[in-house]
Amino acid sequence: MTTSTRIIFMGTPEFAAPSLQALIEHGEQVVAVACQPDKPKGRGRKLSPPPVKELAQAEGIPVLQPTRVRTPEFLEEIRGYQPDLIVVTAYGRILPGPLLNLPPLGTINVHGSLLPKYRGAAPIQWAVLNGDPETGITIMQVDEGMDTGDILLTDRLTISPDDTSGSLAVKMAKLGGRLLIEALERLKAGNLPRQKQDDQLATLAPPLSKELSEIDWQRPALEISCQIRGLDPWPMAHTTLEGKWLRLFTPQVIPGPVHVPSGTLCRADKNGLTVATGEDYLRLGEVQLEGGKRMSADAFLRGRPLAAGLRFPT
């Protein structure tokens, strides 16, 4: 294989951009980029391009945005670019076999977990939701299953106690870009052995839904903290205040015996809202009342004082 690798990159969200940037900075020949179609955003519902498209256009790389990938027409369009390799990072769809096997080197993927753990659309979020101490990136050879292909390379990353899904995704995306380049260099050198996944160890990471958002204050503070951080920035965990959703952020577990009912607001001051849970207390540093802006608890209390003893629904 020659040093210059003809690559088609397939990715859509912010998480995928560092992988594309790494390929560009490494001098790889990215001949085209495929991403999801533009989507309406904001109050005006104006069509907005995905982050990967914006980066590709800034670099003068042709952009493909098929509405369907399982068509002979799209396969022929990809074939026309004569890729040596397809690289996928959070593209958003399961790709068909004929497309995956088209390049001589096949298709590799940058996945946001240590496979076979967390196969699926939301591996970073579920790692935080489940309170995992670490996660990582897997470079895998893509097959027609959902993240079931052979493992090529992995690297681990510690999850900090204050990490949200959003902050962790930024770290993971950077790690993904670095690991992708290492995998590519080893692939060129013929030094990237495959390792089969152990399907018996597999767990799933399905897409998040708003049904996960409501806080049950009878759960331990640590579990609620993971829920709040795992659902930040979307769909955001909430409790209810006077009939409105109150979204909660930046949680901190405060150990101590609880002598009041779960959901009781024990303290409301410049340091945050401290709420009793099924085990220990939880201090919330930021809140967002339905229809309002996200702000510090201190700023919120200046406009809407809350008295200790108030009880959030459980």
C-alpha positions as CSV (number, residue, x, y, z in Angstrom):
1,M,0.0,0.0,0.0
2,T,1.3,3.5,-0.8
3,T,1.9,6.1,1.8
4,S,-0.9,8.3,0.4
5,T,-4.2,6.7,1.5
6,R,-7.4,7.7,-0.3
7,I,-10.0,7.9,2.4
8,I,-13.7,8.6,2.5
9,F,-14.7,9.9,5.9
10,M,-18.3,9.3,7.1
11,G,-19.4,11.2,10.2
12,T,-21.9,13.8,11.3
13,P,-21.8,15.4,14.8
14,E,-19.3,17.4,16.8
15,F,-17.8,14.1,18.2
16,A,-16.7,13.1,14.7
17,A,-15.0,16.4,13.7
18,P,-11.7,15.7,15.6
19,S,-11.3,12.4,13.7
20,L,-11.6,14.2,10.4
21,Q,-9.3,17.0,11.6
22,A,-6.7,14.4,12.6
23,L,-6.8,12.8,9.1
24,I,-6.4,16.2,7.5
25,E,-3.5,17.3,9.7
26,H,-1.8,14.0,9.2
27,G,-1.7,14.6,5.5
28,E,-4.1,11.9,4.5
29,Q,-5.9,12.2,1.2
30,V,-9.6,12.6,2.3
31,V,-11.3,12.5,-1.1
32,A,-14.8,13.0,0.2
33,V,-16.9,13.3,3.3
34,A,-20.3,11.8,3.9
35,C,-22.6,13.1,6.6
36,Q,-26.3,13.3,7.5
37,P,-28.5,15.9,5.7
38,D,-28.8,19.4,7.2
39,K,-31.4,19.7,10.0
40,P,-33.6,22.6,11.1
41,K,-32.4,24.3,14.3
42,G,-33.4,27.1,16.6
43,R,-36.7,28.9,16.8
44,G,-36.7,29.9,13.2
45,R,-36.1,26.2,12.2
46,K,-33.5,27.2,9.7
47,L,-31.5,24.4,8.1
48,S,-28.1,24.0,9.8
49,P,-25.2,22.0,8.5
50,P,-23.6,19.3,10.7
51,P,-20.2,20.1,12.2
52,V,-18.4,17.6,9.9
53,K,-19.8,19.3,6.8
54,E,-18.7,22.7,8.0
55,L,-15.1,21.4,8.6
56,A,-15.0,19.6,5.2
57,Q,-16.2,22.6,3.3
58,A,-13.6,24.8,5.1
59,E,-11.0,22.3,3.8
60,G,-12.4,22.2,0.3
61,I,-13.4,18.5,0.6
62,P,-16.5,17.3,-1.4
63,V,-19.5,16.6,0.9
64,L,-22.1,13.9,0.3
65,Q,-25.4,14.0,2.2
66,P,-27.5,11.0,1.0
67,T,-30.9,10.6,2.5
68,R,-30.4,6.8,2.0
69,V,-27.2,4.8,2.0
70,R,-28.6,1.5,0.9
71,T,-29.0,2.3,-2.7
72,P,-27.0,1.3,-5.8
73,E,-26.6,5.0,-6.7
74,F,-24.8,5.8,-3.5
75,L,-22.6,2.8,-3.8
76,E,-21.6,3.8,-7.3
77,E,-20.9,7.4,-6.1
78,I,-18.6,6.1,-3.4
79,R,-16.9,3.7,-5.9
80,G,-16.2,6.7,-8.2
81,Y,-13.9,8.1,-5.5
82,Q,-11.8,4.9,-5.6
83,P,-11.2,4.9,-1.8
84,D,-8.5,2.7,-0.2
85,L,-10.3,3.0,3.1
86,I,-13.6,4.3,4.6
87,V,-13.4,5.8,8.1
88,V,-16.6,6.1,10.1
89,T,-17.1,8.2,13.3
90,A,-20.6,8.6,14.6
91,Y,-22.2,8.7,11.1
92,G,-25.6,7.8,12.5
93,R,-26.6,4.8,10.3
94,I,-25.7,1.1,9.9
95,L,-24.0,0.8,6.6
96,P,-24.6,-2.0,4.1
97,G,-22.1,-4.8,3.4
98,P,-21.3,-3.9,-0.2
99,L,-20.3,-0.4,0.9
100,L,-18.3,-1.6,3.9
101,N,-16.3,-4.0,1.7
102,L,-15.8,-1.7,-1.3
103,P,-12.4,-0.3,-0.3
104,P,-9.4,-2.7,-0.4
105,L,-8.8,-2.0,3.3
106,G,-12.5,-2.2,4.2
107,T,-14.1,0.2,6.7
108,I,-12.9,1.1,10.2
109,N,-14.8,2.9,12.9
110,V,-14.0,5.2,15.9
111,H,-16.4,4.0,18.6
112,G,-16.8,5.7,22.0
113,S,-16.5,2.8,24.3
114,L,-14.3,-0.2,25.2
115,L,-16.1,-2.8,23.0
116,P,-17.9,-5.1,23.4
117,K,-19.3,-2.9,26.2
118,Y,-21.8,-0.3,25.1
119,R,-22.6,-1.2,21.5
120,G,-25.0,1.3,20.1
121,A,-25.8,5.0,19.7
122,A,-25.1,6.5,23.1
123,P,-22.0,4.7,24.7
124,I,-20.6,7.9,26.3
125,Q,-23.8,8.8,27.9
126,W,-24.5,5.3,29.3
127,A,-20.9,5.1,30.8
128,V,-21.7,8.3,32.8
129,L,-25.3,7.2,33.6
130,N,-24.0,3.9,35.0
131,G,-21.3,5.5,37.1
132,D,-18.4,3.8,35.3
133,P,-14.9,4.8,36.5
134,E,-13.5,4.6,33.0
135,T,-14.3,4.3,29.4
136,G,-12.3,4.5,26.2
137,I,-12.1,4.5,22.4
138,T,-12.2,1.4,20.2
139,I,-11.0,1.4,16.6
140,M,-12.8,-1.5,15.0
141,Q,-13.2,-3.1,11.6
142,V,-16.9,-2.5,10.7
143,D,-19.2,-5.3,9.7
144,E,-22.9,-5.3,9.1
145,G,-23.9,-5.7,12.8
146,M,-24.2,-2.9,15.3
147,D,-20.7,-2.4,16.6
148,T,-19.9,-6.1,16.4
149,G,-16.8,-6.0,14.2
150,D,-13.3,-7.0,15.1
151,I,-11.3,-4.8,17.5
152,L,-8.2,-3.2,16.1
153,L,-7.0,-0.8,18.8
154,T,-8.2,0.5,22.1
155,D,-7.2,3.2,24.6
156,R,-8.7,3.9,28.0
157,L,-9.9,7.2,29.6
158,T,-10.7,7.9,33.2
159,I,-14.2,9.4,33.9
160,S,-13.9,12.3,36.4
161,P,-16.5,12.6,39.1
162,D,-17.7,15.9,37.6
163,D,-17.7,14.8,34.0
164,T,-21.0,15.2,32.1
165,S,-21.7,13.4,28.9
166,G,-20.9,16.6,27.1
167,S,-17.5,17.2,28.7
168,L,-16.6,13.5,28.4
169,A,-17.5,13.5,24.7
170,V,-15.0,16.3,24.1
171,K,-12.2,14.4,25.7
172,M,-13.3,11.2,23.9
173,A,-13.4,12.9,20.5
174,K,-9.8,14.1,20.9
175,L,-8.7,10.7,22.0
176,G,-10.5,9.2,19.1
177,G,-8.6,11.4,16.6
178,R,-5.3,10.4,18.1
179,L,-6.0,6.7,18.2
180,L,-7.3,6.8,14.6
181,I,-4.0,8.1,13.3
182,E,-2.1,5.4,15.3
183,A,-4.4,2.7,13.9
184,L,-3.9,4.1,10.4
185,E,-0.1,4.1,10.7
186,R,-0.2,0.5,11.9
187,L,-2.6,-0.5,9.2
188,K,-0.2,0.9,6.6
189,A,2.6,-1.0,8.2
190,G,0.6,-4.3,8.3
191,N,0.9,-4.3,12.1
192,L,-2.8,-4.1,13.2
193,P,-4.0,-7.5,14.2
194,R,-7.7,-8.1,14.6
195,Q,-9.3,-9.4,17.8
196,K,-12.8,-10.9,17.8
197,Q,-15.3,-9.5,20.2
198,D,-16.7,-11.7,23.0
199,D,-20.4,-11.4,22.4
200,Q,-21.1,-12.8,25.9
201,L,-19.6,-9.6,27.4
202,A,-21.6,-7.3,25.1
203,T,-23.9,-4.6,26.6
204,L,-26.0,-2.1,24.7
205,A,-26.1,1.7,24.7
206,P,-29.5,2.6,23.1
207,P,-30.4,6.2,22.3
208,L,-31.4,8.4,25.2
209,S,-35.0,9.4,25.7
210,K,-36.9,12.0,27.7
211,E,-38.4,9.2,29.8
212,L,-35.0,8.9,31.5
213,S,-35.2,12.5,32.7
214,E,-37.4,12.6,35.8
215,I,-35.5,12.3,39.1
216,D,-36.6,9.8,41.7
217,W,-35.3,11.4,45.0
218,Q,-35.6,8.0,46.8
219,R,-32.6,6.8,44.8
220,P,-29.1,7.3,46.3
221,A,-27.5,10.7,45.7
222,L,-24.6,9.1,43.8
223,E,-27.1,7.5,41.3
224,I,-29.0,10.7,40.9
225,S,-25.7,12.5,40.3
226,C,-24.8,10.1,37.5
227,Q,-28.3,10.6,36.0
228,I,-27.9,14.4,36.0
229,R,-24.4,14.3,34.5
230,G,-25.3,11.5,32.0
231,L,-28.3,13.5,30.6
232,D,-26.3,16.7,30.3
233,P,-26.5,18.3,27.7
234,W,-29.6,16.2,26.5
235,P,-32.3,15.4,27.5
236,M,-31.4,16.9,30.9
237,A,-32.6,15.6,34.2
238,H,-35.5,17.4,36.0
239,T,-37.6,17.6,39.0
240,T,-40.8,19.6,39.4
241,L,-41.2,23.0,41.1
242,E,-44.7,24.5,41.4
243,G,-45.9,22.6,38.3
244,K,-42.9,23.4,36.1
245,W,-39.9,21.4,35.2
246,L,-36.8,22.4,37.1
247,R,-33.7,21.0,35.3
248,L,-30.7,20.3,37.5
249,F,-27.0,20.5,36.8
250,T,-23.5,20.3,38.4
251,P,-24.4,17.9,41.2
252,Q,-22.2,17.2,44.2
253,V,-22.8,14.3,46.6
254,I,-22.8,15.4,50.3
255,P,-22.3,12.3,52.5
256,G,-24.3,12.1,55.7
257,P,-27.3,10.4,57.4
258,V,-30.6,11.6,56.1
259,H,-33.3,12.3,58.7
260,V,-36.0,13.9,56.5
261,P,-38.1,12.5,53.6
262,S,-36.4,12.1,50.2
263,G,-36.8,15.1,48.0
264,T,-36.7,17.6,50.9
265,L,-34.9,20.8,50.2
266,C,-32.6,21.1,53.2
267,R,-30.6,24.2,52.3
268,A,-30.9,26.9,49.6
269,D,-28.0,29.4,49.5
270,K,-25.2,30.7,47.3
271,N,-23.6,27.3,47.3
272,G,-26.5,25.6,45.7
273,L,-29.7,23.6,46.5
274,T,-29.1,20.7,48.9
275,V,-31.7,18.0,48.7
276,A,-32.2,14.9,50.7
277,T,-32.1,11.6,48.8
278,G,-32.6,7.9,49.6
279,E,-28.9,7.9,50.6
280,D,-26.8,11.0,51.4
281,Y,-27.6,14.5,50.1
282,L,-27.2,16.1,46.7
283,R,-26.2,19.7,46.1
284,L,-27.1,21.3,42.8
285,G,-24.9,24.1,41.6
286,E,-27.0,25.1,38.6
287,V,-30.7,25.0,37.6
288,Q,-33.0,25.9,34.7
289,L,-36.7,26.5,35.3
290,E,-38.9,25.5,32.4
291,G,-39.0,28.4,29.9
292,G,-36.0,30.1,31.5
293,K,-32.2,30.0,31.1
294,R,-29.7,27.8,32.8
295,M,-28.0,29.7,35.7
296,S,-26.2,29.3,39.0
297,A,-28.4,28.3,41.9
298,D,-27.3,31.5,43.6
299,A,-28.6,33.6,40.7
300,F,-31.8,31.6,40.6
301,L,-32.5,32.1,44.3
302,R,-32.0,35.9,44.0
303,G,-34.9,36.0,41.7
304,R,-37.0,33.2,43.2
305,P,-36.2,32.5,46.8
306,L,-36.9,28.9,48.0
307,A,-37.3,28.0,51.7
308,A,-35.8,24.9,53.3
309,G,-38.5,22.3,53.9
310,L,-39.9,22.5,50.4
311,R,-40.3,19.0,49.1
312,F,-39.8,18.0,45.5
313,P,-42.0,15.2,44.2
314,T,-40.6,11.6,44.4
